[in-house]
Amino acid sequence: MVKIRLSRFGSAHNPHYRIVVADARRPRDGGYIESLGHYDPRKKSENFLKVDVERAQHWLAQGAQPTATARRLLKSQGVRVR
């Protein structure tokens, strides 16, 4: 099963996440199929959340299942999630 989920990057106490399309059997920070954007939960800059809406819609149409957090972030960017 293919999932849209967050992959953690950044140093200790300074998390940054990539929104990625990955095989559900892969580890959280392991290899992924495609990166759809990024998210900074600390909101340090104006563009703390960026999502490639077109590619996200493509993967959702192909049957990719977003996690709860990824679903919330995609909805906030205007991606229609079932």
MIVEXZA-877861 format. One line per field, with one value per residue: x, y negated, z of N, C-alpha, C, O, CB in turn; residue in one letter; residue number from 1. Coordinates in steps of 0.05 Angstrom, whole numbers, padded with zeros to 5 digits, always signed. Glycine has a CB too. Layout:
N
n.px: (X,...)
n.py: (Y,...)
n.pz: (Z,...)
ca.px: (X,...)
ca.py: (Y,...)
ca.pz: (Z,...)
c.px: (X,...)
c.py: (Y,...)
c.pz: (Z,...)
o.px: (X,...)
o.py: (Y,...)
o.pz: (Z,...)
cb.px: (X,...)
cb.py: (Y,...)
cb.pz: (Z,...)
resn: (A,...)
resi: (NUM,...)
This chain:
82
n.px: (+00017,+00010,+00028,+00015,+00055,+00091,+00160,+00213,+00262,+00319,+00351,+00361,+00308,+00291,+00251,+00237,+00196,+00185,+00136,+00118,+00110,+00106,+00122,+00083,+00109,+00160,+00210,+00198,+00234,+00258,+00271,+00234,+00181,+00166,+00175,+00129,+00127,+00141,+00143,+00144,+00136,+00146,+00138,+00175,+00185,+00154,+00136,+00122,+00095,+00090,+00062,+00059,+00007,-00017,+00012,+00000,-00055,-00054,-00029,-00067,-00110,-00089,-00094,-00066,-00060,-00069,-00038,-00065,-00045,-00020,-00065,-00092,-00056,-00055,-00109,-00110,-00083,-00115,-00124,-00166,-00187,-00210)
n.py: (+00024,-00044,-00104,-00172,-00211,-00239,-00253,-00256,-00307,-00348,-00376,-00357,-00377,-00412,-00403,-00387,-00371,-00328,-00321,-00262,-00210,-00143,-00073,-00034,+00004,-00014,-00044,-00103,-00146,-00126,-00105,-00138,-00146,-00194,-00263,-00310,-00359,-00406,-00417,-00459,-00454,-00492,-00540,-00580,-00611,-00648,-00613,-00562,-00516,-00479,-00451,-00409,-00413,-00392,-00343,-00317,-00309,-00275,-00228,-00215,-00202,-00156,-00121,-00127,-00130,-00180,-00196,-00215,-00266,-00283,-00286,-00329,-00371,-00371,-00384,-00436,-00462,-00461,-00414,-00364,-00314,-00249)
n.pz: (+00000,-00015,+00017,+00037,+00075,+00131,+00135,+00178,+00186,+00202,+00260,+00330,+00371,+00333,+00290,+00221,+00167,+00111,+00063,+00038,-00012,+00001,+00006,+00049,+00079,+00087,+00131,+00173,+00161,+00117,+00049,-00004,-00052,-00078,-00065,-00040,-00017,+00038,+00109,+00165,+00230,+00270,+00248,+00229,+00184,+00129,+00090,+00114,+00102,+00045,-00011,-00068,-00102,-00149,-00159,-00111,-00116,-00159,-00137,-00098,-00131,-00153,-00111,-00064,+00007,+00054,+00117,+00181,+00197,+00150,+00118,+00142,+00132,+00076,+00064,+00084,+00045,+00003,-00024,-00047,-00007,+00000)
ca.px: (+00000,+00025,+00018,+00026,+00061,+00112,+00186,+00226,+00289,+00326,+00367,+00346,+00291,+00286,+00241,+00227,+00184,+00179,+00111,+00127,+00095,+00123,+00110,+00076,+00128,+00186,+00212,+00189,+00254,+00271,+00268,+00207,+00176,+00166,+00170,+00108,+00130,+00154,+00127,+00159,+00116,+00153,+00129,+00196,+00185,+00128,+00128,+00126,+00081,+00089,+00054,+00054,-00021,-00022,+00023,-00015,-00080,-00047,-00025,-00092,-00125,-00078,-00102,-00049,-00075,-00055,-00040,-00083,-00031,-00016,-00091,-00098,-00039,-00064,-00134,-00105,-00072,-00136,-00125,-00190,-00181,-00235)
ca.py: (+00000,-00069,-00124,-00199,-00214,-00258,-00241,-00276,-00316,-00370,-00368,-00352,-00399,-00430,-00385,-00395,-00347,-00327,-00306,-00243,-00186,-00121,-00047,-00032,+00022,-00027,-00059,-00131,-00163,-00110,-00114,-00145,-00147,-00222,-00284,-00328,-00386,-00406,-00428,-00467,-00458,-00515,-00564,-00600,-00628,-00652,-00589,-00539,-00493,-00480,-00425,-00408,-00404,-00375,-00316,-00305,-00299,-00252,-00205,-00208,-00189,-00129,-00105,-00132,-00136,-00198,-00193,-00236,-00292,-00290,-00293,-00356,-00390,-00372,-00399,-00464,-00473,-00460,-00388,-00350,-00288,-00234)
ca.pz: (+00000,-00017,+00036,+00037,+00103,+00138,+00140,+00195,+00181,+00220,+00284,+00355,+00380,+00310,+00269,+00195,+00155,+00083,+00057,+00018,-00020,+00007,+00011,+00078,+00093,+00092,+00156,+00171,+00148,+00096,+00021,-00012,-00081,-00088,-00045,-00048,-00005,+00064,+00131,+00188,+00251,+00287,+00233,+00230,+00160,+00117,+00075,+00131,+00090,+00016,-00023,-00097,-00103,-00173,-00154,-00089,-00127,-00176,-00120,-00086,-00152,-00157,-00088,-00040,+00031,+00071,+00146,+00192,+00196,+00122,+00108,+00152,+00118,+00048,+00064,+00089,+00020,-00018,-00038,-00039,+00003,+00004)
c.px: (+00018,+00011,+00030,+00030,+00084,+00138,+00202,+00255,+00295,+00341,+00349,+00332,+00286,+00276,+00233,+00217,+00182,+00153,+00119,+00107,+00114,+00108,+00106,+00095,+00155,+00186,+00205,+00209,+00269,+00266,+00239,+00205,+00179,+00162,+00150,+00110,+00144,+00136,+00146,+00139,+00122,+00145,+00149,+00197,+00157,+00118,+00134,+00113,+00080,+00083,+00050,+00026,-00027,-00012,+00008,-00041,-00076,-00044,-00050,-00110,-00115,-00083,-00084,-00066,-00059,-00058,-00058,-00070,-00027,-00043,-00098,-00082,-00048,-00090,-00129,-00094,-00091,-00137,-00150,-00184,-00208,-00240)
c.py: (-00025,-00090,-00151,-00205,-00234,-00242,-00263,-00281,-00338,-00358,-00364,-00378,-00420,-00413,-00399,-00369,-00350,-00312,-00288,-00222,-00162,-00095,-00044,-00014,+00009,-00041,-00089,-00148,-00148,-00121,-00120,-00146,-00175,-00241,-00304,-00356,-00384,-00421,-00434,-00472,-00482,-00541,-00586,-00619,-00631,-00628,-00564,-00514,-00498,-00452,-00428,-00395,-00386,-00346,-00302,-00294,-00275,-00227,-00196,-00193,-00160,-00111,-00108,-00141,-00156,-00191,-00216,-00264,-00301,-00299,-00322,-00377,-00393,-00388,-00429,-00478,-00471,-00434,-00373,-00321,-00274,-00228)
c.pz: (+00000,+00002,+00030,+00067,+00106,+00144,+00155,+00187,+00201,+00244,+00308,+00363,+00358,+00287,+00244,+00183,+00126,+00080,+00033,+00012,-00016,+00010,+00041,+00093,+00098,+00119,+00151,+00155,+00125,+00069,+00015,-00042,-00092,-00065,-00056,-00037,+00022,+00084,+00155,+00211,+00270,+00273,+00234,+00206,+00149,+00102,+00091,+00121,+00060,+00006,-00052,-00100,-00126,-00169,-00131,-00099,-00145,-00159,-00106,-00106,-00157,-00133,-00064,-00017,+00048,+00101,+00156,+00190,+00168,+00110,+00117,+00137,+00088,+00046,+00067,+00064,-00003,-00033,-00028,-00032,+00009,+00033)
o.px: (+00038,-00013,+00053,+00011,+00095,+00137,+00205,+00270,+00277,+00343,+00324,+00345,+00278,+00289,+00222,+00228,+00176,+00149,+00125,+00088,+00135,+00083,+00123,+00098,+00171,+00165,+00206,+00200,+00290,+00258,+00220,+00226,+00193,+00147,+00152,+00097,+00157,+00118,+00161,+00126,+00104,+00146,+00142,+00208,+00138,+00094,+00150,+00120,+00069,+00096,+00038,+00023,-00042,-00027,+00005,-00049,-00092,-00056,-00054,-00124,-00130,-00076,-00086,-00084,-00037,-00079,-00063,-00083,-00032,-00044,-00109,-00092,-00048,-00093,-00143,-00095,-00085,-00151,-00155,-00176,-00225,-00260)
o.py: (-00026,-00093,-00153,-00205,-00244,-00221,-00285,-00263,-00346,-00334,-00367,-00400,-00442,-00410,-00421,-00347,-00372,-00292,-00298,-00216,-00162,-00095,-00052,-00017,+00021,-00049,-00099,-00164,-00158,-00144,-00108,-00147,-00179,-00234,-00313,-00374,-00364,-00435,-00417,-00493,-00491,-00562,-00609,-00641,-00617,-00622,-00547,-00491,-00518,-00432,-00448,-00371,-00366,-00327,-00278,-00271,-00257,-00206,-00172,-00174,-00143,-00087,-00092,-00157,-00148,-00181,-00235,-00283,-00324,-00318,-00338,-00398,-00415,-00404,-00445,-00503,-00478,-00433,-00371,-00305,-00285,-00216)
o.pz: (+00013,+00002,+00021,+00082,+00087,+00156,+00145,+00181,+00216,+00247,+00307,+00362,+00364,+00266,+00245,+00187,+00116,+00094,+00011,+00027,-00028,+00015,+00057,+00117,+00113,+00129,+00129,+00138,+00116,+00066,+00027,-00056,-00112,-00046,-00079,-00046,+00028,+00076,+00163,+00211,+00283,+00286,+00240,+00208,+00158,+00102,+00082,+00129,+00050,+00013,-00062,-00100,-00122,-00175,-00132,-00092,-00145,-00165,-00103,-00099,-00165,-00134,-00045,-00020,+00057,+00109,+00141,+00183,+00162,+00094,+00101,+00130,+00078,+00027,+00055,+00062,-00026,-00054,-00004,-00049,+00023,+00040)
cb.px: (-00019,+00025,+00024,+00007,+00067,+00105,+00201,+00225,+00293,+00301,+00388,+00365,+00305,+00313,+00218,+00248,+00157,+00202,+00087,+00153,+00085,+00139,+00129,+00048,+00131,+00191,+00240,+00186,+00274,+00262,+00279,+00198,+00149,+00145,+00197,+00081,+00103,+00182,+00104,+00177,+00114,+00182,+00102,+00223,+00205,+00128,+00142,+00116,+00053,+00116,+00027,+00077,-00040,-00009,+00053,-00020,-00094,-00021,-00003,-00107,-00124,-00048,-00101,-00027,-00082,-00064,-00012,-00089,-00003,-00005,-00113,-00091,-00010,-00068,-00153,-00086,-00046,-00133,-00099,-00211,-00163,-00235)
cb.py: (+00000,-00080,-00115,-00220,-00188,-00276,-00231,-00267,-00326,-00385,-00389,-00342,-00413,-00445,-00369,-00409,-00340,-00314,-00326,-00230,-00188,-00126,-00024,-00022,+00047,-00048,-00057,-00142,-00174,-00081,-00093,-00172,-00135,-00226,-00299,-00316,-00399,-00420,-00409,-00492,-00433,-00515,-00573,-00586,-00617,-00676,-00588,-00544,-00489,-00490,-00415,-00391,-00429,-00387,-00318,-00325,-00321,-00257,-00210,-00233,-00205,-00132,-00077,-00153,-00111,-00227,-00192,-00230,-00290,-00267,-00274,-00357,-00381,-00344,-00389,-00468,-00459,-00482,-00370,-00351,-00289,-00208)
cb.pz: (+00024,-00046,+00065,+00023,+00116,+00162,+00114,+00224,+00152,+00229,+00290,+00377,+00404,+00302,+00280,+00177,+00168,+00066,+00050,+00028,-00050,+00033,+00000,+00081,+00076,+00069,+00168,+00199,+00168,+00097,+00002,+00001,-00087,-00110,-00038,-00041,-00002,+00062,+00140,+00182,+00268,+00294,+00243,+00232,+00138,+00098,+00047,+00159,+00102,+00004,-00009,-00112,-00104,-00197,-00148,-00066,-00143,-00192,-00100,-00075,-00178,-00161,-00097,-00047,+00046,+00066,+00160,+00222,+00210,+00106,+00119,+00182,+00119,+00037,+00086,+00112,+00013,-00036,-00032,-00062,+00028,-00011)
resn: (M,V,K,I,R,L,S,R,F,G,S,A,H,N,P,H,Y,R,I,V,V,A,D,A,R,R,P,R,D,G,G,Y,I,E,S,L,G,H,Y,D,P,R,K,K,S,E,N,F,L,K,V,D,V,E,R,A,Q,H,W,L,A,Q,G,A,Q,P,T,A,T,A,R,R,L,L,K,S,Q,G,V,R,V,R)
resi: (1,2,3,4,5,6,7,8,9,10,11,12,13,14,15,16,17,18,19,20,21,22,23,24,25,26,27,28,29,30,31,32,33,34,35,36,37,38,39,40,41,42,43,44,45,46,47,48,49,50,51,52,53,54,55,56,57,58,59,60,61,62,63,64,65,66,67,68,69,70,71,72,73,74,75,76,77,78,79,80,81,82)
